[in-house]
Amino acid sequence: MAVTRSPLAPRRFPKLPAIAGLSFATAACGIKYKGRTDVCLMVLDPGSTVAGVLTRSKTASAPVEWCRAQLPHGRARAIIVNSGNANAFTGKTGETSVRRVVDAVAAGLGCRPQDVLAASTGVIGQPLPTEKVLKTVAGLPAKLLADDWKGAAAAIMTTDTYPKGAVRRTEIGGKPVTIAGIAKGSGMIAPDMATMLSFAFTDARLPSEVLQTLLRQAVDKSFNCITVDGDTSTSDTLLLGATGKARHPRISEARDPRLAAFREALEDLLRDLAQQVVRDGEGASKFITINVRGAASRNAARRVGLAIANSPLVKTAIAGEDANWGRIVMAVGKAGERADRDRLSIAIGGVRVAERGEVVPGYDEAPVAEHMKGSDIDIDVDLGIGRGKATVWTCDLTHGYISINADYRS
């Protein structure tokens, strides 16, 4: 399927540095796509710790269930990923496929199977071509490279139009630390405690329990604040590995004040990746930021924001560059959170359009209509009943979304 690079894409893939104790290998297996890589192996040095968040979907894929069982161990030597087939809703056959692939990776690296994590993305309900994958996996250890971030990011793509990566340099206890990561995602995007597929790594030396706490907090402010189409994937997996090569003071608790800069950098990195996913939303032509404040709580503000972001009527109005703010009023009202007509105010592109239960007196739609012609759309909602606030990111809904998904299996 031919794809055109999203008009919202960044100019180029960022230059990501090698992280000590981490290497990559990719290959073309021909699972679904011809002429492109679709298998990626990420290898960490012995002693590396890992944390992860996974989809809450009740029809989670076999690789997700494998990760769910292994993550409590807190250690990882490798992550094996394939694109083109989700290995979801494939029954016992899917479970057997994961175990065979994991065993093969473990044998090739000389580690335990429980130290190998797995992720798959692609079509649901079709058995993984296990023999093809096993044949490809056998040759990956000999191809490992220290800095092939772009190759890894490309190998995990499905309907994505560009590879996604980000890096942040920070410190712990005054010592330099690096965090870098990649992500894939374009459609079936409404994360619930996880992301589509994303893999981040750091040279920090942190226990898995600390990593897990930091990761959950960061995901809550990044990937759990985006949506493309309101659909949560069966395969959502976000893994964070730490190789322990940085020479910073020993950390034993997530509350340690020396982690402040690292925590901020991790949140910023994941926010960057999450927003890149939205900018690559299937058929997207506009990136939308929705700021909600004055809600009863932060979670309430986010739910209101997501109600607006997931509204087909709001999204199509923005695609059509129609300043129809009444659809935003509708979405606020259906969110199920506390709202008061006479306290609600709405602004688009910084222009107040409605407040105190009605349109702003003397409202001039011209500047709002002009804002709607741009590629970045800002919506501000104040519920006026509390201190809760949140920001949600989404994209518009165009005919391109229909075309991509109608042809996805062909």
C-alpha positions as CSV (number, residue, x, y, z in Angstrom):
1,M,0.0,0.0,0.0
2,A,1.5,3.3,-1.1
3,V,1.7,5.9,1.6
4,T,2.4,9.6,1.4
5,R,4.4,11.2,4.3
6,S,2.2,13.0,6.7
7,P,2.1,16.8,6.1
8,L,2.5,17.1,9.9
9,A,5.7,15.1,10.0
10,P,8.9,16.5,11.4
11,R,11.5,17.4,8.8
12,R,13.8,14.5,9.6
13,F,14.5,11.7,11.9
14,P,16.5,13.0,14.9
15,K,20.1,12.0,15.4
16,L,20.0,9.6,18.3
17,P,23.2,8.6,20.1
18,A,24.4,5.1,20.8
19,I,23.5,4.1,24.4
20,A,26.2,2.0,26.1
21,G,24.9,-1.6,26.5
22,L,22.3,-1.4,23.8
23,S,22.3,-2.7,20.2
24,F,19.9,-3.3,17.3
25,A,19.4,-5.6,14.4
26,T,16.7,-5.5,11.7
27,A,15.6,-7.7,8.8
28,A,13.0,-8.1,6.1
29,C,10.9,-11.2,6.8
30,G,8.0,-10.6,4.4
31,I,5.3,-11.0,7.0
32,K,3.0,-8.6,5.3
33,Y,5.0,-5.9,3.6
34,K,7.3,-6.5,0.6
35,G,10.6,-4.8,0.3
36,R,10.9,-3.4,3.8
37,T,12.2,-4.5,7.2
38,D,9.6,-5.9,9.6
39,V,11.6,-7.6,12.3
40,C,13.7,-5.9,14.9
41,L,15.9,-7.2,17.7
42,M,17.0,-4.9,20.5
43,V,19.7,-6.4,22.8
44,L,20.7,-5.1,26.3
45,D,23.8,-6.0,28.2
46,P,23.5,-8.4,31.2
47,G,22.2,-6.7,34.3
48,S,19.9,-4.3,32.5
49,T,16.6,-3.5,34.2
50,V,13.2,-3.0,32.5
51,A,9.8,-1.6,33.1
52,G,6.7,-1.6,31.0
53,V,3.1,-0.6,30.5
54,L,0.7,-2.7,28.5
55,T,-2.8,-2.4,27.0
56,R,-5.8,-2.9,29.2
57,S,-7.7,-4.4,26.2
58,K,-9.6,-7.6,27.2
59,T,-8.5,-9.1,23.8
60,A,-4.8,-8.4,24.3
61,S,-2.3,-10.1,22.0
62,A,-0.1,-13.1,22.8
63,P,3.1,-11.0,23.0
64,V,1.4,-8.6,25.5
65,E,0.4,-11.5,27.7
66,W,4.0,-12.8,27.5
67,C,5.3,-9.4,28.6
68,R,2.8,-9.2,31.4
69,A,4.1,-12.5,32.8
70,Q,7.8,-11.5,32.5
71,L,7.9,-7.8,33.5
72,P,7.6,-8.5,37.2
73,H,11.1,-10.1,37.1
74,G,12.4,-6.6,36.2
75,R,15.2,-7.8,34.0
76,A,15.6,-8.0,30.2
77,R,18.3,-9.0,27.8
78,A,16.4,-8.6,24.6
79,I,13.2,-7.3,22.9
80,I,12.0,-9.0,19.7
81,V,9.4,-7.1,17.6
82,N,7.6,-7.8,14.4
83,S,5.3,-5.7,12.3
84,G,2.6,-6.7,9.8
85,N,0.9,-9.2,12.1
86,A,-0.4,-8.5,15.6
87,N,-0.5,-12.2,16.8
88,A,-3.7,-11.2,18.5
89,F,-6.8,-13.3,18.8
90,T,-4.8,-16.3,17.6
91,G,-5.5,-18.6,20.5
92,K,-3.1,-21.2,21.8
93,T,-1.3,-21.1,18.4
94,G,-0.4,-17.5,19.1
95,E,1.0,-18.3,22.6
96,T,3.1,-21.1,21.1
97,S,4.4,-18.8,18.4
98,V,5.6,-16.3,21.0
99,R,7.3,-19.0,23.0
100,R,9.1,-20.4,20.0
101,V,10.3,-17.0,18.8
102,V,11.4,-16.1,22.3
103,D,13.2,-19.4,22.8
104,A,15.1,-18.8,19.5
105,V,16.2,-15.4,20.5
106,A,17.3,-16.6,23.9
107,A,19.3,-19.5,22.3
108,G,21.0,-17.0,20.0
109,L,22.0,-14.7,22.8
110,G,22.7,-17.3,25.4
111,C,20.2,-16.0,27.9
112,R,17.0,-17.2,29.6
113,P,13.7,-17.1,27.7
114,Q,12.1,-15.0,30.5
115,D,14.7,-12.3,29.8
116,V,13.4,-11.8,26.3
117,L,10.3,-9.6,25.8
118,A,8.2,-9.6,22.7
119,A,5.9,-7.2,20.8
120,S,3.9,-7.5,17.6
121,T,1.8,-5.1,15.6
122,G,-0.4,-5.4,12.5
123,V,-3.4,-7.4,11.4
124,I,-5.5,-9.0,14.1
125,G,-6.7,-12.6,13.9
126,Q,-4.2,-14.1,11.5
127,P,-1.6,-16.6,12.7
128,L,2.0,-15.4,12.8
129,P,4.1,-17.0,10.1
130,T,6.3,-18.5,12.8
131,E,8.7,-20.5,10.6
132,K,9.5,-17.3,8.5
133,V,10.1,-15.4,11.7
134,L,12.3,-18.1,13.2
135,K,14.4,-18.3,10.1
136,T,14.9,-14.5,10.2
137,V,15.6,-14.3,13.9
138,A,18.4,-16.8,13.6
139,G,20.5,-14.3,11.6
140,L,19.9,-11.3,13.7
141,P,22.6,-11.6,16.5
142,A,25.3,-11.4,13.8
143,K,23.9,-8.1,12.5
144,L,23.7,-6.1,15.8
145,L,24.7,-2.4,15.6
146,A,25.1,0.1,18.4
147,D,23.2,3.1,16.9
148,D,20.7,1.9,14.2
149,W,17.8,3.8,15.8
150,K,16.3,4.8,12.5
151,G,16.4,1.3,11.2
152,A,14.7,0.0,14.3
153,A,12.1,2.7,14.1
154,A,11.3,1.8,10.5
155,A,11.1,-1.9,11.1
156,I,8.3,-1.6,13.6
157,M,6.1,0.6,11.4
158,T,2.7,-0.5,9.9
159,T,0.6,2.3,8.4
160,D,3.0,4.9,9.8
161,T,4.3,7.3,7.1
162,Y,7.6,8.1,8.9
163,P,9.8,6.6,11.7
164,K,9.5,8.3,15.1
165,G,12.4,8.9,17.5
166,A,13.4,11.3,20.2
167,V,16.3,11.9,22.6
168,R,16.9,13.8,25.8
169,R,20.1,14.4,27.7
170,T,19.8,15.0,31.4
171,E,21.5,14.2,34.7
172,I,21.2,12.2,37.9
173,G,23.2,13.5,40.9
174,G,25.2,15.8,38.6
175,K,26.3,13.0,36.3
176,P,25.2,12.9,32.6
177,V,22.5,10.5,31.6
178,T,20.9,9.9,28.2
179,I,17.3,8.7,27.3
180,A,16.3,7.9,23.8
181,G,13.3,6.1,22.3
182,I,11.3,5.2,19.2
183,A,7.6,4.6,18.6
184,K,5.2,3.4,16.0
185,G,1.5,4.3,15.7
186,S,-0.9,5.9,13.2
187,G,-4.3,4.3,13.7
188,M,-6.1,2.4,16.4
189,I,-4.8,5.0,18.8
190,A,-6.5,5.6,22.1
191,P,-3.9,4.4,24.7
192,D,-5.1,3.0,28.0
193,M,-2.2,2.8,30.4
194,A,0.1,2.1,27.5
195,T,1.0,3.2,24.0
196,M,1.0,1.6,20.6
197,L,4.5,0.3,20.4
198,S,7.3,2.3,21.9
199,F,10.7,1.4,23.2
200,A,12.8,3.7,25.3
201,F,16.3,3.1,26.7
202,T,18.6,4.9,29.1
203,D,22.1,4.4,30.4
204,A,20.9,5.2,33.9
205,R,21.4,2.7,36.7
206,L,18.0,2.3,38.2
207,P,16.1,-0.6,39.9
208,S,13.1,-1.9,37.9
209,E,10.8,-0.7,40.7
210,V,12.0,2.9,40.3
211,L,11.8,2.6,36.5
212,Q,8.2,1.3,36.7
213,T,7.0,4.2,38.9
214,L,8.7,6.8,36.7
215,L,7.3,5.2,33.6
216,R,3.7,5.1,34.8
217,Q,3.8,8.7,35.9
218,A,5.3,9.8,32.5
219,V,2.9,7.8,30.4
220,D,0.0,9.3,32.3
221,K,1.1,12.7,31.1
222,S,2.0,11.8,27.5
223,F,0.6,8.7,25.7
224,N,-2.5,8.5,27.9
225,C,-3.3,12.1,26.7
226,I,-3.4,11.4,23.0
227,T,-6.0,9.9,20.6
228,V,-6.4,9.5,16.9
229,D,-9.6,7.5,16.5
230,G,-10.7,6.4,20.0
231,D,-9.7,2.8,19.5
232,T,-7.4,1.1,22.0
233,S,-5.1,-1.5,20.3
234,T,-4.8,-5.2,21.4
235,S,-1.0,-4.8,21.1
236,D,-0.2,-1.5,23.0
237,T,3.3,-2.0,24.6
238,L,5.7,0.5,26.0
239,L,9.0,-0.8,27.4
240,L,11.7,1.2,29.1
241,G,15.1,-0.4,29.5
242,A,18.1,0.8,31.6
243,T,21.5,-0.5,30.9
244,G,23.1,0.8,34.0
245,K,26.3,2.2,32.3
246,A,26.0,5.8,33.6
247,R,28.1,6.6,36.6
248,H,25.7,8.4,38.8
249,P,25.0,8.0,42.5
250,R,23.0,4.9,43.4
251,I,19.2,5.5,43.5
252,S,16.8,3.2,45.4
253,E,13.5,5.2,45.5
254,A,11.5,7.0,42.8
255,R,11.0,9.8,45.3
256,D,14.7,10.6,45.4
257,P,15.0,14.3,44.7
258,R,18.1,13.6,42.5
259,L,15.7,12.1,40.0
260,A,13.9,15.4,39.3
261,A,15.7,16.2,36.1
262,F,15.5,12.6,34.8
263,R,11.8,12.4,35.6
264,E,11.2,15.7,33.6
265,A,13.3,14.5,30.7
266,L,11.5,11.1,30.5
267,E,8.1,12.9,30.5
268,D,9.3,15.2,27.8
269,L,10.7,12.4,25.7
270,L,7.5,10.4,25.8
271,R,5.4,13.5,25.1
272,D,7.5,14.1,22.0
273,L,7.0,10.6,20.8
274,A,3.2,10.6,21.6
275,Q,2.8,13.9,19.7
276,Q,4.7,12.4,16.7
277,V,2.2,9.5,16.7
278,V,-0.7,12.0,16.6
279,R,1.0,13.9,13.8
280,D,1.1,10.7,11.8
281,G,-2.6,9.9,12.5
282,E,-4.1,8.1,9.5
283,G,-5.1,10.7,7.0
284,A,-4.4,13.6,9.4
285,S,-4.0,17.1,8.1
286,K,-4.2,19.0,11.3
287,F,-2.6,18.6,14.8
288,I,-5.0,19.6,17.5
289,T,-4.2,20.7,21.1
290,I,-7.1,20.8,23.5
291,N,-6.5,22.5,26.9
292,V,-9.1,22.0,29.5
293,R,-9.1,23.8,32.9
294,G,-11.5,24.6,35.6
295,A,-12.6,20.9,35.9
296,A,-13.4,19.1,39.1
297,S,-10.1,17.2,38.9
298,R,-7.3,16.5,36.6
299,N,-8.8,13.2,35.5
300,A,-12.1,14.9,34.8
301,A,-10.3,17.5,32.7
302,R,-8.7,14.8,30.7
303,R,-12.0,13.0,30.1
304,V,-13.6,16.2,28.9
305,G,-10.6,16.8,26.6
306,L,-10.8,13.2,25.2
307,A,-14.5,13.6,24.7
308,I,-13.8,16.6,22.4
309,A,-10.8,14.9,20.8
310,N,-12.7,11.7,20.0
311,S,-15.8,13.4,18.6
312,P,-16.2,12.7,14.9
313,L,-18.2,15.8,14.5
314,V,-15.5,18.0,16.1
315,K,-12.8,16.3,14.1
316,T,-14.5,16.5,10.7
317,A,-15.4,20.2,11.3
318,I,-11.7,20.9,11.9
319,A,-10.8,18.9,8.8
320,G,-13.3,21.0,6.9
321,E,-11.9,24.2,8.5
322,D,-15.4,25.0,9.8
323,A,-15.3,27.1,13.1
324,N,-18.3,25.2,14.4
325,W,-17.8,25.7,18.1
326,G,-21.2,24.3,18.9
327,R,-19.8,20.8,18.4
328,I,-17.3,21.5,21.2
329,V,-20.1,22.5,23.5
330,M,-21.8,19.2,22.6
331,A,-18.7,17.2,23.3
332,V,-18.2,18.8,26.7
333,G,-21.8,18.0,27.6
334,K,-21.6,14.3,26.7
335,A,-18.3,13.7,28.6
336,G,-20.2,12.8,31.8
337,E,-18.2,15.2,34.0
338,R,-19.4,18.1,36.0
339,A,-20.1,21.1,33.8
340,D,-22.3,24.2,34.1
341,R,-23.6,26.0,31.0
342,D,-23.3,29.4,32.5
343,R,-19.7,28.9,33.7
344,L,-18.3,27.3,30.5
345,S,-16.1,29.3,28.2
346,I,-14.5,28.2,24.9
347,A,-11.7,29.8,22.8
348,I,-10.3,28.7,19.5
349,G,-6.9,30.0,18.4
350,G,-6.9,32.3,21.4
351,V,-10.2,33.9,20.4
352,R,-13.0,33.6,22.9
353,V,-16.1,32.4,21.1
354,A,-18.5,31.4,23.9
355,E,-19.0,32.2,27.6
356,R,-21.7,32.5,30.2
357,G,-24.0,30.2,28.4
358,E,-24.0,31.9,25.0
359,V,-21.9,33.2,22.1
360,V,-19.6,36.1,23.1
361,P,-21.3,39.4,22.3
362,G,-19.9,40.9,19.0
363,Y,-18.2,37.6,18.2
364,D,-16.3,37.9,14.9
365,E,-15.7,34.5,13.3
366,A,-13.1,35.8,10.8
367,P,-9.9,35.3,12.9
368,V,-11.2,31.9,14.1
369,A,-11.8,30.8,10.5
370,E,-8.3,32.0,9.6
371,H,-6.9,29.9,12.5
372,M,-8.8,26.9,11.2
373,K,-6.9,27.0,7.9
374,G,-3.6,26.4,9.7
375,S,-2.1,23.0,10.4
376,D,-1.9,23.5,14.2
377,I,-5.3,24.1,15.9
378,D,-5.7,25.2,19.5
379,I,-8.9,24.8,21.6
380,D,-9.2,26.1,25.1
381,V,-12.1,25.1,27.4
382,D,-12.7,26.4,30.9
383,L,-15.4,24.6,32.9
384,G,-15.2,27.2,35.7
385,I,-16.0,24.8,38.5
386,G,-12.7,23.6,39.9
387,R,-8.9,23.5,39.6
388,G,-8.5,20.4,37.4
389,K,-6.6,20.9,34.2
390,A,-5.2,18.7,31.4
391,T,-4.0,18.9,27.9
392,V,-5.0,16.3,25.2
393,W,-3.6,16.0,21.7
394,T,-5.4,14.6,18.6
395,C,-5.7,15.1,14.9
396,D,-8.6,15.8,12.4
397,L,-10.6,13.1,10.7
398,T,-10.4,13.1,6.9
399,H,-11.5,10.8,4.1
400,G,-7.9,9.5,4.1
401,Y,-8.6,7.7,7.4
402,I,-11.4,5.7,5.7
403,S,-9.2,4.9,2.6
404,I,-6.3,3.7,4.7
405,N,-8.4,1.4,6.9
406,A,-10.7,0.2,4.2
407,D,-7.7,-1.1,2.3
408,Y,-5.6,-2.2,5.3
409,R,-5.9,-6.0,4.8
410,S,-5.5,-5.9,1.0
